Amino acid sequence: MESNVIDVPQIATATGPSVPAPQLIELHGYCYSDRVALLPRLTSVFTNCGGWVLERRTISPAAMEFRFEIQLIGVVDLYGALVGLGLELTRSAHAQLTELCIRRKHIASSPESCPVLTLRLEINFLEDVTLHSILMTGSGLA
């Protein structure tokens, strides 16, 4: 039978026993909202869930990437807030966030014992994609 246990490497610290190394969790999503209006709201979502942004970069005119850290205890709030913003998450992103929410239930509720997660969220903005623009791009090829 196949096991879904994730092997997390350990990092030895100078002050005590080894702790799990932060692993990078990749999330992808799409958004039809206005990019300018969404970005400040998204940044405040990370902060309100107890996270902090490590890096924010533009990948292309229609895509952005956020790298941020959050404690596992805040992952349920993060998941709800991302969906509440109108992000259309991929099936993989939903599965990963659901797994983290389940894992959170089995961790002690004290913030000191809660691991920190590193996440990478890539958002593709589809605000300029309309039926007319799709039809027009195809008509030029004919």
N, C-alpha and C positions, 0 to 999 in steps of 0.2 A: 504494500500500500504506500502511496506517495505521501511524503510529509511536506507540509507548508511552513516548516520552521525556518526562520531566517537566521543564518549564522552571522552574528555581528562581531567584528574584530574588537579586541580589547586594547585599551591604552593604559599603560602603567603611569600612575601619578607619583610625584615626590612625597605627597602627604598621606598616601594610603593605598588601598587596594585598587586594582585596575577597574576602569569604568568603560562602558561601551563607547566605541568611536561613533561620532555622528555619521549617519549614512545619508546620501543624497537621494531624495525622493522626487521623481520627475512627474509633473502634472501638466496636462495640456488642456486648453479650453478655447472657446470661440465666443465672441461677443458682437452683438448687433448694435449696441449702444454707442453713443458718441465717445470717442477716445478721450477727448479733453475733459469731459464730465466724469468719466469713470476713474481716471488715474488718482485724483485726490481721495476719492471714496475708497478705492482699493488700498491705498497706503494707510488710511485710517483704520481699515478693517484689520490689517496686520498688527497695528499698534493696539487696538481694542481687544484683540485676542491674546495679548501678551507676547507678541512676536516683535521682531526687529528686522528691518531690511538690510541685507548685506550688500546687495548690488541690484541696480536697476539699469537695464540697457535696452536700446532699440535694436532689434534684429533686422527689420526691414520697415518700409513705410506702413505696413499693415500688421506688424507683429512686435511685441515687447516681451522681455524676459525679466522676471523678478527672482532673486535668490534671497531667501529669508530663513530665519530660525524661529522656532516656536517650541514651547514645551508641549509634550504629549497631552498634558492635561487640558490645553486650550484647543485641541484639534476639532472637537465637536462644534465649538463656536466658530472656528474658521470655516469649516465645511458649510455650515448653515449660512454664514455671511457671504461666502462666494456664490452660492446658489441664489441668495437674496439679492445680490447685485445684478443678477441676470446673466451670469456666465454660464455658457453651455459647456459643461465638462465632458471630456471623452469617457468612454466606457472604462478605460484603464484608470483614469483619474478617479472616477467614482469608486472603483474597486479598491484602489489604494487608500483613499480616504475612509472608506467603510472599514477596511482592515485596521487602520489606525484607531478608529473609534472603538472597535471591539477590543483592541489591545489596551486601550486607555481604561476600559472597565476593569481590567485585571491587574492594574498597577495601584499601589497605595496612593491615597489622595493627597499626601503631603507634597508640596512643591519641591522640597529638597530631594525627594527620591524619584522625581519624575524626569525622564530623559528629555534631552533637547534634540529636536529633529531639524534637519536642514532640508528645505524644499526648494525646488526650482519650478516656477510656474511660467509657462509660455502661453501668451494670449494672442490669438489672431483676431484682428478687428475686421469685421465684415460689413461695416456700416455703408461702404460705397458699393457693395454688390447688390444689384437690383436685377430683376428679370430683364429689363431693357438693356442693361450693360452686358448681361450674359448673351442675349440675342445679337447684340451689335458686334461682339467680338467674334462670334461664329459667322456672321454675314460677310465679314471682310475676307474670309478664307475661301468662300464659294466663287 
